[in-house]
Amino acid sequence: MKSRQAKLQEDTYFQVMRILQENPDLTQRELAEKVGISVGGLNYCLKALIKKGYVKMKNFAYSKNKFGYVYVLTPSGMAEKADTTHRFLQRKMDEYEALKAEIEALKKQYIEYKALGLSEFDQ
């Protein structure tokens, strides 16, 4: 089982790869804003993804990035993104089911309190 930190890191990698696949010529600042992390955090993330072979940097003269480069997913990056998408979706479905069960339990508890004429404010 992955730690909470490892899950958050995987979610960040997933978001970066998803956004890069859709729009590879974003600047690091724009990408960081879309992901919701700092530029430094994004730089660290991109370096890790490049080191793993999931992302590569290419020079393109038409890029809006002032340095003239874009980040693109490699074939192994696309495969990893597909695997990560599956894990992300499964985790979110598990969270959804747990939340749904918690809501049902709270509804039941509320109905029981009301039937007894109690409220959480009665002391």
LOMAR-813366 format. One record per residue: x negated, y, z negated of N, C-alpha, C, O in turn; residue in three letters. Coordinates in steps of 0.1 Angstrom, whole numbers, plus 5000, padded with zeros to 4 digits. Example, Ala and Ser with C-alpha at 12.3 -4.5 7.8 and 13.67 -1.06 7.14 Angstrom:
% LOMAR-813366
BALUM	nu	nv	nw	cau	cav	caw	cu	cv	cw	ou	ov	ow	residu
BALUM	4868	4943	4922	4877	4955	4922	4868	4967	4922	4858	4967	4915	ALA
BALUM	4872	4978	4929	4863	4989	4929	4871	5000	4921	4866	5011	4920	SER
//
This chain:
% LOMAR-813366
BALUM	nu	nv	nw	cau	cav	caw	cu	cv	cw	ou	ov	ow	residu
BALUM	4992	4988	5000	5000	5000	5000	4991	5013	5000	4981	5013	4993	MET
BALUM	4995	5022	5008	4987	5034	5010	4990	5044	4998	5001	5044	4993	LYS
BALUM	4980	5051	4995	4982	5062	4985	4990	5073	4991	4991	5074	5003	SER
BALUM	4995	5081	4982	5003	5093	4987	4994	5102	4995	4999	5107	5005	ARG
BALUM	4982	5104	4991	4972	5112	4999	4970	5106	5013	4969	5114	5022	GLN
BALUM	4968	5093	5013	4966	5087	5026	4978	5088	5035	4977	5090	5048	ALA
BALUM	4990	5087	5030	5002	5089	5037	5003	5104	5043	5007	5106	5054	LYS
BALUM	5000	5113	5034	5000	5127	5038	4990	5130	5050	4993	5137	5059	LEU
BALUM	4979	5124	5048	4968	5125	5059	4973	5119	5072	4971	5125	5082	GLN
BALUM	4979	5107	5071	4984	5101	5083	4995	5109	5089	4996	5110	5102	GLU
BALUM	5004	5115	5081	5014	5123	5086	5009	5136	5093	5014	5140	5104	ASP
BALUM	4998	5141	5088	4992	5153	5094	4985	5149	5107	4987	5156	5117	THR
BALUM	4978	5138	5108	4972	5133	5120	4984	5130	5130	4982	5134	5142	TYR
BALUM	4994	5124	5126	5006	5122	5135	5011	5135	5141	5013	5136	5153	PHE
BALUM	5013	5145	5132	5019	5157	5137	5009	5164	5147	5014	5169	5157	GLN
BALUM	4996	5164	5144	4986	5170	5153	4986	5163	5166	4987	5169	5177	VAL
BALUM	4986	5150	5166	4986	5142	5179	4999	5144	5187	4999	5145	5199	MET
BALUM	5010	5145	5180	5023	5147	5187	5024	5160	5194	5028	5162	5205	ARG
BALUM	5019	5171	5186	5019	5184	5192	5009	5186	5203	5012	5192	5213	ILE
BALUM	4997	5180	5201	4987	5180	5212	4992	5174	5225	4989	5178	5236	LEU
BALUM	4999	5163	5223	5003	5155	5235	5013	5164	5243	5013	5164	5255	GLN
BALUM	5021	5172	5236	5031	5180	5242	5025	5193	5248	5029	5198	5258	GLU
BALUM	5015	5199	5241	5009	5211	5245	4994	5212	5241	4990	5217	5231	ASN
BALUM	4986	5206	5250	4971	5205	5246	4963	5218	5246	4952	5218	5241	PRO
BALUM	4968	5228	5252	4960	5240	5253	4963	5251	5242	4960	5262	5243	ASP
BALUM	4970	5246	5231	4972	5255	5220	4958	5259	5213	4949	5250	5213	LEU
BALUM	4957	5270	5208	4945	5274	5201	4946	5267	5187	4957	5262	5183	THR
BALUM	4935	5266	5180	4935	5260	5167	4945	5267	5158	4952	5261	5150	GLN
BALUM	4945	5280	5159	4954	5288	5150	4968	5285	5153	4976	5283	5143	ARG
BALUM	4972	5284	5165	4986	5281	5169	4989	5267	5165	5000	5264	5159	GLU
BALUM	4980	5257	5167	4983	5244	5163	4984	5243	5147	4993	5236	5142	LEU
BALUM	4975	5249	5140	4976	5249	5126	4989	5255	5121	4995	5249	5111	ALA
BALUM	4994	5265	5127	5007	5271	5123	5019	5261	5126	5028	5260	5117	GLU
BALUM	5018	5254	5137	5029	5245	5140	5029	5233	5131	5039	5228	5127	LYS
BALUM	5017	5229	5126	5016	5217	5117	5018	5222	5103	5023	5214	5095	VAL
BALUM	5016	5235	5100	5018	5240	5086	5006	5238	5077	5007	5236	5065	GLY
BALUM	4994	5238	5083	4982	5237	5075	4972	5249	5079	4975	5256	5088	ILE
BALUM	4962	5250	5071	4952	5261	5074	4944	5258	5086	4943	5246	5090	SER
BALUM	4938	5268	5092	4929	5265	5103	4917	5256	5099	4913	5248	5107	VAL
BALUM	4912	5259	5087	4901	5250	5082	4905	5236	5081	4898	5226	5084	GLY
BALUM	4918	5234	5076	4923	5220	5075	4925	5214	5088	4923	5202	5090	GLY
BALUM	4930	5221	5098	4932	5216	5111	4918	5213	5117	4917	5202	5124	LEU
BALUM	4908	5221	5116	4895	5218	5121	4890	5205	5116	4884	5197	5123	ASN
BALUM	4891	5203	5103	4887	5190	5096	4895	5178	5102	4889	5168	5105	TYR
BALUM	4908	5180	5104	4916	5170	5110	4912	5167	5125	4911	5155	5128	CYS
BALUM	4910	5177	5133	4905	5175	5147	4892	5168	5147	4890	5159	5156	LEU
BALUM	4883	5172	5139	4870	5165	5138	4871	5150	5135	4865	5141	5141	LYS
BALUM	4880	5147	5126	4883	5133	5122	4889	5125	5134	4885	5114	5136	ALA
BALUM	4899	5132	5140	4905	5125	5152	4895	5123	5163	4896	5113	5170	LEU
BALUM	4886	5133	5165	4876	5131	5176	4866	5120	5172	4863	5112	5180	ILE
BALUM	4862	5120	5160	4853	5109	5155	4859	5095	5156	4852	5086	5160	LYS
BALUM	4872	5094	5154	4879	5081	5155	4881	5078	5170	4885	5066	5173	LYS
BALUM	4879	5087	5179	4881	5085	5193	4895	5087	5198	4899	5082	5209	GLY
BALUM	4904	5093	5190	4918	5095	5194	4920	5108	5202	4930	5109	5209	TYR
BALUM	4911	5118	5200	4912	5131	5207	4899	5134	5212	4888	5131	5207	VAL
BALUM	4899	5141	5224	4886	5146	5230	4889	5160	5234	4900	5165	5236	LYS
BALUM	4878	5168	5234	4878	5182	5238	4874	5182	5253	4863	5177	5256	MET
BALUM	4881	5189	5261	4878	5191	5275	4877	5206	5278	4885	5214	5273	LYS
BALUM	4868	5210	5287	4866	5224	5291	4875	5226	5303	4875	5218	5313	ASN
BALUM	4884	5236	5302	4892	5240	5313	4892	5255	5314	4895	5262	5305	PHE
BALUM	4890	5260	5326	4889	5274	5328	4903	5281	5327	4904	5292	5323	ALA
BALUM	4913	5273	5330	4927	5279	5329	4933	5279	5315	4944	5285	5313	TYR
BALUM	4926	5274	5306	4931	5273	5292	4933	5287	5286	4925	5296	5289	SER
BALUM	4944	5289	5279	4946	5302	5273	4937	5304	5261	4935	5315	5256	LYS
BALUM	4931	5293	5257	4921	5294	5246	4909	5302	5250	4904	5299	5261	ASN
BALUM	4905	5311	5242	4894	5320	5247	4881	5313	5249	4872	5318	5257	LYS
BALUM	4879	5301	5244	4867	5293	5246	4869	5284	5258	4859	5278	5263	PHE
BALUM	4880	5284	5264	4883	5276	5276	4883	5261	5274	4878	5254	5283	GLY
BALUM	4888	5256	5263	4889	5242	5261	4903	5238	5256	4910	5246	5251	TYR
BALUM	4906	5225	5258	4918	5219	5254	4915	5206	5246	4905	5200	5249	VAL
BALUM	4924	5202	5238	4923	5190	5231	4933	5180	5237	4945	5183	5239	TYR
BALUM	4928	5168	5241	4937	5159	5247	4936	5145	5240	4925	5142	5235	VAL
BALUM	4947	5138	5240	4947	5125	5234	4940	5115	5244	4942	5115	5256	LEU
BALUM	4932	5106	5238	4925	5096	5246	4935	5084	5247	4945	5084	5240	THR
BALUM	4932	5074	5256	4941	5063	5256	4943	5056	5242	4953	5052	5239	PRO
BALUM	4932	5055	5235	4933	5049	5222	4940	5058	5212	4947	5054	5203	SER
BALUM	4939	5072	5215	4947	5081	5207	4962	5080	5209	4970	5081	5200	GLY
BALUM	4966	5077	5222	4980	5075	5225	4985	5062	5219	4996	5062	5214	MET
BALUM	4977	5052	5219	4981	5039	5212	4982	5041	5197	4991	5036	5191	ALA
BALUM	4973	5048	5191	4973	5051	5177	4985	5060	5173	4992	5058	5163	GLU
BALUM	4989	5069	5182	5000	5078	5180	5013	5069	5180	5022	5071	5172	LYS
BALUM	5014	5060	5189	5025	5051	5190	5026	5042	5177	5037	5041	5171	ALA
BALUM	5015	5037	5172	5015	5029	5160	5019	5038	5148	5027	5034	5139	ASP
BALUM	5013	5050	5148	5016	5059	5137	5031	5064	5137	5037	5066	5126	THR
BALUM	5036	5066	5149	5050	5069	5150	5059	5058	5144	5068	5061	5137	THR
BALUM	5055	5046	5147	5063	5035	5141	5062	5035	5126	5073	5033	5119	HIS
BALUM	5050	5037	5120	5049	5037	5105	5056	5049	5099	5062	5048	5089	ARG
BALUM	5055	5061	5106	5061	5073	5101	5076	5071	5101	5083	5074	5091	PHE
BALUM	5082	5066	5112	5096	5063	5113	5101	5054	5102	5111	5056	5096	LEU
BALUM	5093	5043	5100	5097	5033	5090	5097	5039	5076	5106	5037	5068	GLN
BALUM	5087	5047	5073	5086	5054	5060	5097	5063	5058	5103	5064	5047	ARG
BALUM	5101	5071	5068	5112	5080	5067	5125	5073	5065	5134	5077	5058	LYS
BALUM	5127	5061	5072	5139	5053	5071	5140	5048	5056	5151	5048	5051	MET
BALUM	5129	5043	5051	5129	5038	5037	5132	5050	5027	5140	5048	5018	ASP
BALUM	5127	5062	5030	5130	5073	5021	5145	5077	5022	5151	5080	5012	GLU
BALUM	5150	5076	5034	5164	5079	5037	5173	5069	5029	5183	5073	5023	TYR
BALUM	5170	5056	5030	5178	5046	5023	5177	5048	5008	5187	5046	5001	GLU
BALUM	5165	5051	5003	5164	5053	4988	5172	5066	4984	5178	5065	4974	ALA
BALUM	5172	5076	4992	5179	5088	4989	5194	5086	4990	5202	5090	4981	LEU
BALUM	5198	5078	5000	5212	5074	5001	5217	5067	4989	5228	5069	4983	LYS
BALUM	5209	5057	4984	5213	5049	4972	5213	5058	4959	5222	5057	4951	ALA
BALUM	5204	5068	4958	5204	5077	4947	5216	5086	4947	5222	5088	4937	GLU
BALUM	5220	5090	4959	5232	5099	4960	5245	5091	4956	5253	5096	4949	ILE
BALUM	5246	5079	4960	5257	5070	4957	5257	5068	4942	5268	5068	4936	GLU
BALUM	5246	5065	4935	5245	5063	4921	5250	5076	4914	5257	5075	4904	ALA
BALUM	5245	5087	4918	5249	5100	4912	5264	5103	4914	5271	5108	4904	LEU
BALUM	5270	5099	4925	5284	5101	4927	5292	5092	4918	5302	5097	4912	LYS
BALUM	5287	5080	4916	5294	5070	4907	5293	5076	4893	5303	5075	4886	LYS
BALUM	5282	5080	4889	5280	5086	4876	5289	5098	4873	5295	5099	4863	GLN
BALUM	5290	5106	4883	5298	5118	4882	5313	5114	4880	5320	5120	4872	TYR
BALUM	5317	5105	4888	5331	5100	4888	5334	5094	4874	5345	5096	4868	ILE
BALUM	5324	5086	4868	5326	5081	4855	5327	5091	4844	5335	5091	4835	GLU
BALUM	5319	5102	4845	5319	5113	4836	5332	5120	4837	5338	5123	4826	TYR
BALUM	5337	5122	4849	5350	5129	4850	5361	5121	4845	5370	5127	4838	LYS
BALUM	5361	5108	4847	5371	5099	4842	5372	5100	4826	5382	5098	4820	ALA
BALUM	5360	5101	4820	5360	5102	4805	5362	5116	4800	5362	5119	4788	LEU
BALUM	5363	5126	4809	5365	5140	4805	5353	5146	4801	5353	5156	4793	GLY
BALUM	5341	5141	4805	5328	5146	4801	5322	5154	4812	5326	5152	4824	LEU
BALUM	5314	5163	4808	5305	5170	4819	5291	5171	4813	5289	5169	4801	SER
BALUM	5282	5173	4821	5268	5174	4817	5266	5186	4808	5256	5187	4801	GLU
BALUM	5275	5195	4808	5274	5207	4799	5280	5205	4785	5277	5213	4776	PHE
BALUM	5288	5194	4783	5293	5192	4770	5281	5186	4761	5274	5177	4765	ASP
BALUM	5280	5192	4750	5269	5188	4741	5275	5181	4729	5267	5177	4720	GLN
//
